[in-house]
Amino acid sequence: MNDLDLAATERTPRIVLRHALGTISIQGCSIPENADRFFGPVLDQVELYMQRPAPATVARIELSYFNTSTSKYLLDLFKLLEDLHASGRSLVSMEWQHAANDLDMQEVGEDFKALLEYPVRLVKK
């Protein structure tokens, strides 16, 4: 399996998936013009990873801003990870990182935490 490393642009975040390490990182701003075209291949890679996951999987999310279409794909990603966690094949956790003064991103992290069945830790930076 190949790792995934998408460079950030003005409209899309950096996304890194390291299969052997069991890490998924999303960092930056996410306002893609076509969210399906951007996130579709990412979700495909996560589904491939789920076939042979690491014993532990950590998602690190550090977004400065994202639009509504991104939120749908984030939730899709988080639900895939929830399925992986429920299967018992990998212990999944998430770190939702946000600026200490960014109450909007803190609240979004709290909302995702309430929706998910695996540990979510909010980290102020």
N, C-alpha and C positions, 0 to 999 in steps of 0.2 A: 504494500500500500504506500502510495506517495503522500507525503505531507502536503499541506496546503499553506501557502503564504501569499496573500493578496496585499499588495502595497496600498496604502491610503491615498486617496485623492481628495480634492476639495469637496466632493460630494459623497464619498464612500469611505468606510472605516478600514483600517488594517485588520485583516482576519488571518490568524495563524492557527492551524490545527497540527499538532504533533502527535501522531499515532502512538509511538512507543512511549512517550511521556504521559499520554492521556490528558493533554491540555488543549483547551480551545480559548483563544484570546480574541476579543473584539474591542478595538480601540479607535476613538476619533469621533467624527461626525458622520451621520448616516442620513443622507437625503438623496438617494439614487433616483434618477429619472425613471428607471424601470426596475423596481425592487425585485420582481420575479426573475429577471435576467441576472441580476446581481446575486441574490440569495439562493436561487435554485441550485446552482452548482455547489454552494456551501452545504446546503441541506443534503444533497446527494453524497458529499464526502462524509458527512456525519453518519449517514445511514451505512456507508461502507465501513466506517470505523466501528459502528455498533456490532458488526458481524464478528470482529475480533478485538474487543476493547481491552484497554489496560485494566489492571485490577482496580484502579481508582481513576476517576475522571474529574478534572477541575475546569470549570468555565470561569474565565476572568473577563468581566465586562466593564469597560471604562469609556462610556460615551459622553461627549459634551452636549450632544443634541441629536435627536432622531425624529423623523416624521412618522405619521400614522401608518404608512405602508410598511415601514421598518418594524414598527411595534408588532404587526401581525407575524412577520417572519421571525422576530425574536421569540415570540410566544411559540411558534412552530418548532423552533430549535429547542427551546426549553422543554417542550412536551416530548420531543424525541429523547432528550436526556432523562426525562422522568420515566419514560418507558424502559430505558436502559437500566436505570436505578431499580425500578420495580422488578426487573428480570433477575436481579441478584448477580449479574455477571460483572458489574462494576459499581463501586461506591461513588456516587455522583455528588458533587457539591459545587456551589457557585459563590464567587466573590463579586459583588456589585460595588464597584468603586466609583466614588463621586467626589467632587470638590466639596470641602467642608462648608462652603457658603452656598452651595447649589441645592436649595430645598426641593426644587422640582425633581431633580434626578434622584434625590434621596427618597422622595415620595413614590416615584416610579419603582425604585428598588423594593420598597416596602410592599407595594402592590404585587409585584412579581413574587416576592417571598410568600405572601399570603396565598397565592395560587398554586404554588409548587409543593410537592411531597418530598423533596430532598432538601438538605441544609443549604440555606442562602445566608451569607454573611455580608452585611453592609459595611463598607470600609470608607471612612472619610480620609481624603488626601489633602 
